[in-house]
Amino acid sequence: MAAIDPDEAGDLQAVFGPAEQRRRAGDPNRAKTLALNYIGVIAWLREAKRALGVYGRAMVLFQRSNEPDME
């Protein structure tokens, strides 16, 4: 999950994220709540083998606004 908001100059900046979430079911609901406070929020799911540095293709669960490409 990640969120963006404009800085003082109006440029979009990451507020936090990407942050790993342990529960898939909670991601879209948390993202919808965060979207009330930030101009852009995205929650996604993808398979990962972190020890090997291998990450699968992202499946977006919730997105609001224009978030930078995750690839």
PERA-V396121 format. One record per residue. RES is the residue in three letters. SS is DSSP state (alpha for helix, beta for strand, coil for the rest). OMEGA is omega as a letter, one per 20 degrees, with the letter a starting at -180 (NA if undefined). Layout:
res->RES ss->SS omega->OMEGA
res->RES ss->SS omega->OMEGA
//
This chain:
res->MET ss->coil omega->r
res->ALA ss->beta omega->r
res->ALA ss->beta omega->r
res->ILE ss->beta omega->r
res->ASP ss->beta omega->r
res->PRO ss->beta omega->r
res->ASP ss->coil omega->a
res->GLU ss->coil omega->r
res->ALA ss->coil omega->a
res->GLY ss->coil omega->r
res->ASP ss->coil omega->r
res->LEU ss->beta omega->a
res->GLN ss->beta omega->r
res->ALA ss->beta omega->r
res->VAL ss->beta omega->r
res->PHE ss->beta omega->r
res->GLY ss->coil omega->i
res->PRO ss->coil omega->a
res->ALA ss->coil omega->r
res->GLU ss->coil omega->r
res->GLN ss->coil omega->a
res->ARG ss->coil omega->a
res->ARG ss->coil omega->r
res->ARG ss->alpha omega->a
res->ALA ss->alpha omega->a
res->GLY ss->alpha omega->a
res->ASP ss->alpha omega->a
res->PRO ss->alpha omega->a
res->ASN ss->alpha omega->r
res->ARG ss->alpha omega->r
res->ALA ss->alpha omega->r
res->LYS ss->alpha omega->r
res->THR ss->alpha omega->r
res->LEU ss->alpha omega->a
res->ALA ss->coil omega->r
res->LEU ss->coil omega->a
res->ASN ss->coil omega->a
res->TYR ss->coil omega->a
res->ILE ss->coil omega->r
res->GLY ss->beta omega->r
res->VAL ss->beta omega->r
res->ILE ss->beta omega->r
res->ALA ss->beta omega->a
res->TRP ss->beta omega->r
res->LEU ss->beta omega->r
res->ARG ss->coil omega->r
res->GLU ss->coil omega->a
res->ALA ss->beta omega->r
res->LYS ss->beta omega->a
res->ARG ss->alpha omega->a
res->ALA ss->alpha omega->a
res->LEU ss->alpha omega->a
res->GLY ss->coil omega->a
res->VAL ss->beta omega->a
res->TYR ss->beta omega->r
res->GLY ss->coil omega->r
res->ARG ss->coil omega->a
res->ALA ss->coil omega->r
res->MET ss->beta omega->a
res->VAL ss->beta omega->r
res->LEU ss->beta omega->r
res->PHE ss->beta omega->r
res->GLN ss->beta omega->r
res->ARG ss->beta omega->r
res->SER ss->coil omega->a
res->ASN ss->coil omega->r
res->GLU ss->coil omega->r
res->PRO ss->coil omega->r
res->ASP ss->coil omega->a
res->MET ss->coil omega->a
res->GLU ss->coil omega->NA
//
